[in-house]
Amino acid sequence: MISIKPVFIDGIPCFATEVDLPKTRLVSISATTGYIMCGALDVHLLNTKLKDRHIIAGRAVGVHNTEELLAAPLESITDAAAEIGVLVGMSGKEALALMIAHSKRPE
């Protein structure tokens, strides 16, 4: 089963996706400029082979649903996420708030 629902961070809509797979569930929440995800996210790949894409993302392990992902501390982050102030140990909700704030900055 696939579930997509809105999650509001400081009044701004983000989109939570849960995908049930055999013996596991993928959980992610995306904001305009980045996303957070369960332990399936390969941060090393994003920071190396896909570095030129400057993907803003964070990974939390041991989460099983949207609420846990919002509350969990990030275990790892991409280099691009660090550049906007996201920190390892920050909650998913705090990281999404920074991603939203980053998207509002003028270019």
N, C-alpha and C positions, 0 to 999 in steps of 0.2 A: 504494500500500500504506500502511496505517496500523499503527504499532507503538506499544503502550503498555506500559511496564514500570516496576517500582518502582526507585527510586534512594534509597539511605539516606544521610541527612545526620545525622551524630552519632546514629546509631541510629534516627532517625525516618524513616518512609517518605514520600517525595515521589513524584510520578508524572511520568515522562518520556514525551512524546508526539512521535513523528516522523511526518509526513505527506508522502508523496511526491506531488508535483504535476508537471505538465509543466514541465520545465526548472528546477525548484526543489524544495526540501524545507523544510517548516516544522518547527522544533524548539522545544519548550517543556518546562519543568519546573515543576510547580506544587507549592507547599507549602500549608498550611492557610490562610494569610492573604494570599498573593501568589504571583507567578510571575516567571520569567525566560524570555526568548524570543529567537529569532534576529532578524535585521534587519527582518523583516516587521512587527514591533511598532511601532505608531504612538504613541510616547510623547507627542508634541505633542497628539494627539487626546485621550488620557487626561487630560492636564493642563489641557485647555481645555474642550471640549464635554462631557466626562464627569467633570469635576473633582468634582462633588458625590458621586460614588461612592467617592472616596478609594481608588482602585485602587493597590495596592502592586505595582510591577512594574519590571523592568529589561530592557534591550535590549543584546545583544552582536551585533556584526556579523562576517561572515565565518566563521560556524560551520556545520558540515554534519552534526553528530551530537550526541548527548547528552554524550559525553565532552568534546568541544570546548566545548560550552556551559557545562559546569561549570568548565572551566579558564580560559575567556576573560574578559578584563576587560570590565566593563559600559561601554558607550559612552554610554548615557543612562539615566536613571531617572525615575520619576514623582515628583512632589512628595510624595506619601504615602510613598513608599519612603525618601526623604530624611529624613522626619520620624521614622522608626524607626532611622536610622543607616546606611542603605545609601548607599554613595558611588560616584560614577563612578570607574572604574578598579579597583574591587573585583572579585574573581573571582565567577563565578556561584555557586560553592559557598559562598563567604563570605556572599553576599547571601541565599541560601536559609537559612543558619544563623541570620541575623538575623531573617528572616521567621518561622522556627520559634520562636525565643526570644520574639518579639513575641506569638505566638499563645498562649504559656504565661502571659503576664502577666494578673493579675486585672483585670477591668474596673472 
